[in-house]
Amino acid sequence: MVNLGTPDATDYRSMRRYLKEFLSDPRVIETNRVLWWFALNFVILPIRPARKGRDYDNIWNRERNESPLKTITRAQSEKLALHFASDRRITVDWAMRYGNPSIPSRLEALQKKGCERILVVPLYPQYAAATTASVADRVFDSLAKFRRQPTLRFLPPYFDEPAYIEAVAISFEEDLAKLSWKPEVVLASFHGIPTEYVRKGDPYEIQCTETTRLLRERLKLDERKFRLTFQSRFGRIEWLKPATDETVRALARSGVKNIAVVTPGFSADCLETLEEIAGENAEIFRHAGGERFAAIPCLNDSEHGMRVIRGLVERELSGWI
């Protein structure tokens, strides 16, 4: 099981190490490598680690001294392992694309355990070259050093899987039922990517749109009540629109007082959901005149979320077990 990544700590050096690995990935930043190297090392890395470290510090799991994404991904792995506990042939492990535990280290551990068939589970419902393909790149690069190659399978994107749509919808309904108020508008916020990547053929926008359409139908909400937005813009180039922060501000200024935000592009709560949505965007909404803001948790390691993961993994192991 693989998720995006996490710094080891929130201090400057840890954040710099993490951001350098992340932003050096040509799948993430598709630009002239020489120019980007200078921009990254002489403009971004001297400044951004301290700023992002403060953001991580706001959501840090102090009890375990790790990021929430690391805590949740471990829990998902442990619960999946418990599900397969009666079959000694199956080993469940987890890794991060950037940071620790790394993909190479976990593949080596699986090989030492004698695993000859490996199912890689990128925990991204929608496919993007910057996420799913980057995981594949790292897996293949790591296995290139193995003399004895395992048989390999990859879980495909599950953006339109009925079980996934139902899990997100039920979880959303349960969380709304806990509120003492009803949202006038619901935003489905996905991590954005540059529009240039879509023009080059990335299916991410199409898959996010389809996920939103299916959720809208399941929840019986129209396009005015349930809207698609994109968050986490970086740099000056054009990104997918409408932007979540701009939409939140515009809604508040138009007189909308109560909104909820669901993030169906994330399998686990992380910096982008806990700090950017629940923190930054909630503040934007209230400063612009809004009153009540609900950030709906991701599926995480809930029973709804684990039911999706178990079903997908069992399907992809067909013929192996």
LINLINKA-V429948 format. One record per backbone hydrogen bond with DSSP energy under -1.0 kcal/mol. NH is the residue of the N-H (numbers start at 1). CO is the residue of the C=O. Records with the same first field share a line. If there is no record, write none. Layout:
BEGIN
NH=CO / CO
END
This chain:
BEGIN
2=121
3=95
6=98
15=11
16=12
17=13
18=14
19=15
20=16
21=17
22=18
23=19
25=22
28=25
29=25
31=29
36=32
37=33
38=34
39=35
40=36
41=37
42=38
43=39
44=39
45=40
47=44
48=44
51=47
52=48
53=49
54=50
55=51
56=52
57=53
58=54
59=56
60=56
61=66
62=60
65=61
66=61
71=67
72=68
73=69
74=70
75=71
76=72
77=73
78=74
79=75
80=76
81=77
82=78
83=79
84=80
85=82
87=84
90=87
95=1
96=101
97=3
98=4
106=102
107=103
108=104
109=105
110=106
111=107
112=108
113=109
114=111
115=110
118=151
120=153
123=2
124=122
131=128
133=128
135=131
136=132
137=133
138=134
139=135
140=136
141=137
142=138
143=139
144=140
145=142
146=143
151=116
153=118
155=120
159=125
161=158
165=161
166=162
167=163
168=164
169=165
170=166
171=167
172=168
173=169
174=170
175=171
176=172
177=173
179=176
184=258
185=258
186=225
187=260
188=227
189=262
190=229
192=231
195=238
197=194
199=195
200=196
201=198
202=197
207=203
208=204
209=205
210=206
211=207
212=208
213=209
214=210
215=211
216=212
217=213
218=214
219=215
221=216
226=222
227=186
229=188
230=242
231=190
240=193
244=230
247=243
248=244
249=245
250=246
251=247
252=248
253=249
254=250
255=252
256=251
259=292
260=185
261=294
262=187
266=263
274=270
275=271
276=271
278=273
280=275
281=276
282=277
283=279
284=280
285=281
286=282
287=283
288=284
289=286
290=285
291=257
292=257
294=259
296=261
300=267
302=299
306=302
307=303
308=304
309=305
310=306
311=307
312=308
313=309
314=310
315=311
316=312
317=313
318=315
320=317
321=317
END
